[in-house]
Amino acid sequence: MRNTTPTHLITILKELLDGKTMKSSDQFIVNANQYFRTIKKQGIELVEVWKPNLTNTGQHKERSLHQTIENIKRAKKYLEALHGIKPKKDEVQGNS
């Protein structure tokens, strides 16, 4: 049986929730930018800042989670969904 859990996405989202600033080269995956796009498509806001590369004249984006209460809630809710955790009854009704 094949494991279809999006482990890279879960890892990136956990690190963002822990307050880490990330760049696409932080992970051992081929195209980390696709995971940042997936996160943003869920309505989760990322702060993206262009930084100079240390080894050449190019630039890269560093990303962190926008630290608002609603954004953190969205990120946690998406992480739970990735883990297969169903939302609580009051969250489904919009009372969170």
C-alpha positions as a printed Julia matrix, in Angstrom:
96×3 Matrix{Float64}:
   0.0    0.0    0.0
   1.39   3.39  -1.05
   1.71   6.19   1.52
  -0.08   9.25   0.13
   0.42  11.52   3.16
   1.92  14.86   2.0
   4.82  14.67   4.45
   6.87  17.5    2.91
   3.88  19.83   3.08
   3.25  18.84   6.7
   6.92  19.42   7.6
   6.98  22.86   5.96
   3.71  23.91   7.58
   4.86  22.74  11.04
   8.11  24.69  10.69
   6.22  27.82   9.64
   3.86  27.44  12.61
   6.92  27.1   14.87
   8.0   30.55  13.68
  10.79  29.47  11.35
  11.68  31.56   8.3
  12.14  29.24   5.34
  13.53  29.29   1.83
  13.01  26.72  -0.89
  16.51  25.25  -0.39
  15.81  24.46   3.3
  14.11  21.17   2.46
  15.58  18.15   0.71
  12.83  18.22  -1.91
  13.2   19.09  -5.55
  10.73  21.97  -5.82
   9.76  23.41  -2.44
   8.14  26.42  -4.11
   5.2   24.2   -5.11
   4.5   23.56  -1.42
   4.5   27.27  -0.58
   1.98  27.82  -3.41
  -0.21  25.01  -2.05
  -0.16  26.6    1.41
  -1.09  30.01  -0.01
  -3.97  28.49  -2.02
  -5.49  27.48   1.34
  -5.81  31.16   2.26
  -2.77  31.06   4.54
  -0.74  34.26   4.28
   3.03  34.1    4.04
   5.42  37.01   4.43
   7.81  36.79   1.48
  11.04  38.8    1.41
  13.74  38.77  -1.28
  17.22  38.22   0.2
  20.64  38.18  -1.53
  22.32  34.8   -1.95
  25.47  34.27   0.09
  27.39  32.48  -2.67
  26.47  34.46  -5.81
  24.81  37.67  -7.0
  21.33  36.13  -7.2
  18.42  36.39  -4.78
  16.02  34.02  -3.06
  12.72  34.4   -1.21
  12.53  33.82   2.51
   9.07  33.0    3.77
   7.46  33.08   7.18
   3.92  32.72   8.43
   2.05  36.02   8.75
   1.48  36.14  12.51
  -2.19  37.08  12.82
  -4.62  35.09  14.95
  -6.85  34.22  11.99
  -3.92  33.21   9.8
  -2.47  30.96  12.49
  -5.91  29.35  12.95
  -6.13  28.7    9.19
  -2.66  27.16   9.18
  -3.43  24.91  12.17
  -6.75  23.86  10.64
  -5.04  22.97   7.35
  -2.34  21.03   9.2
  -5.05  19.05  11.01
  -6.75  18.34   7.68
  -3.44  17.06   6.27
  -3.18  14.72   9.26
  -6.76  13.56   8.68
  -8.13  15.15  11.85
 -11.74  16.2   11.41
 -12.71  19.7   12.65
 -14.65  19.95  15.9
 -18.41  20.37  15.62
 -18.38  24.05  16.66
 -15.65  24.79  14.07
 -17.79  23.29  11.3
 -20.64  25.6   12.3
 -18.3   28.59  12.29
 -18.24  29.19  16.03
 -14.48  28.95  16.44
